[in-house]
Amino acid sequence: MTTCWVVSDGSAGMINQAWGLAESLGLDVTLKKVILRQPWESLSPFLRCGLDYCLSSKSDPLDAPYPDLVFASGRRAIVPTLWLKKKSPGTKIVYFQNPKIPSHHFDAVICPQHDGYTGPNVITTLGATHRITEDKLTRAATTFSHLSLDNRPVVSVIIGGPNKKYSMPYDFADRLYHDLIALNDQGWRVLVTLSRRTPGDITQKILSLPKQIYVWHGAGDNPYFGLLGLANAIIVTCDSVSMISEACATSVPVYLYKLDGRYPKFDHFHQSLINMERVNWWSGQVKSDRVPPLRVTQDTADKLRDMLCLSKS
């Protein structure tokens, strides 16, 4: 079996993009969490000398035997994998997202089309690759079937958090609070999951919802796949390409919930999905029609297999 290291700084969003594609390709995957020393921590990926010394002693080692493939995800993964490529020229390096340096440093680059990054070995995607599959959603829906009560249709609500471009003021929580109560009153079973990025005051407001509304905030088994699998419709905050991509991998309508702020690249991503009638902005009304899922991970796997001449597992 083809061996693959997923090299990342350990953040879930970075890992899931690479791990999901590796799973789709049927690879034997090992996770390597890297921690950089200064000055590489601050200057990566532009400082590419002295790479023998770039890794902190707290980092996972990148020692032989080396894998057939490395999936590097996130800025901090770039210089360690360039170092590894010098040690093992036969290892193929695939980078996820925009590396900010020319694509010829890698065997392939997988980058969202809204980043505008191009090159002969670049695969552009509408959104992010992920670990969502139909089989996983079916199994998770069975595992968490106790969350679906009285045969009511389910609307699952995925809440992210603020970032450099979007803020989450308290009036957002107040608006969402009343929207979710209205959905419950309309006969929907409302299932909510919060992110580690969700601010504490927002979390407390959502946790104060009536007990008929389910809210998961970190205790017990993570029901995220279950919420996606049980959903007849999904509401997701607009701050995360990964969360939106995962929601769109289902076969149900997806509604984007606005946050304060805007980001031209995300505007492009949102509008692309709206143009293909895969998402709509939340306006207070939910439909539960079946819609074709986006096949970002599967389509990317096919393109990468052809580009790197990988055998099918």
C-alpha positions, 0 to 999 in steps of 0.5 A: 500500500502507498504510504503517506505522511500528513504533515501539519501544525496539528490544527484540525482544519489543516489535518482534515483537508489532507487526511480526507484526501488521503482516505479517499485515495486509500493511502496508509496514513501517518500524522506528523505534527510539526513545530518550528523554531525561530526564525522559521516560525515567523519567516516560513515559507520564505526562509528556506536555508538551514532547514536541518535546524528548522524543527523544534525538539517538541516536533514529531521527527521526520526520520527515515524510512520516508513515505511515498507521499507527503501531504503538507497542510498549512504554512508551517508544514512547508519548510519541513517538507522541503527539507524532507524532499532533499533527504528523499527525492523520491517522495512526492510532496503535495501541498494544500492551500496557497503556499505563497511560493511558486508551485514548482517547489512541490509535486502538486498543489491543491488550492481553493479556486478563490485564492487565484493561485495557478500553475501547471501542477496546481489542482484548484478546488471549489472549497476544501477537501474533507473527510465527509463521505456518504458512508460515514454520514449514514453510520453516524446518523445511526449512531446518533439517531437518539438526537432525532426525536418524534420524526420531526425534520432536522435542521443542523446548525454549525457555528464557527467563530471570529477570525481576521475577517469576520467578527461575532458580536453579541447581537449575532448571538441574540439574532441566532438565538431567536431564529433557532427558537422560531425554527423549533416553534415551526416544528423543526428538530434543531441540533446545534454544534459549537466550535472551539473558536466560538467565543464564550459569551456566544456559547453561553447565550446558545446554551441558554436555549430551551432544552428542546434544542440540542446544543453540543459544546464539547462534552461526550462523543462529538456528534458532528458527523451525526448532525450532518447525517441526520440533517434535512437542512443545514445552517452554517456560519459563513466564516469557514470554507472547510465547514461550508464545504463539509455541509455541501458534501451532504444531499440537503439544502445549506444556508449561510448565516451572515457574520459582521465583516467581509472578505473578497476571497470568501465572497467569491467562494460564497457566490460560486456556490450560490450561482450553482444553487448549492447554498443560499443566504439564511433568510428565515425560511428552510426547505428540505429538498434533496440536492446533489452533493459537492464531490470536492474530495472525490474529484480532487482525488481523481485529478491527483491520481492522474497527475502523479500516476498513483495506482488505485488502491 
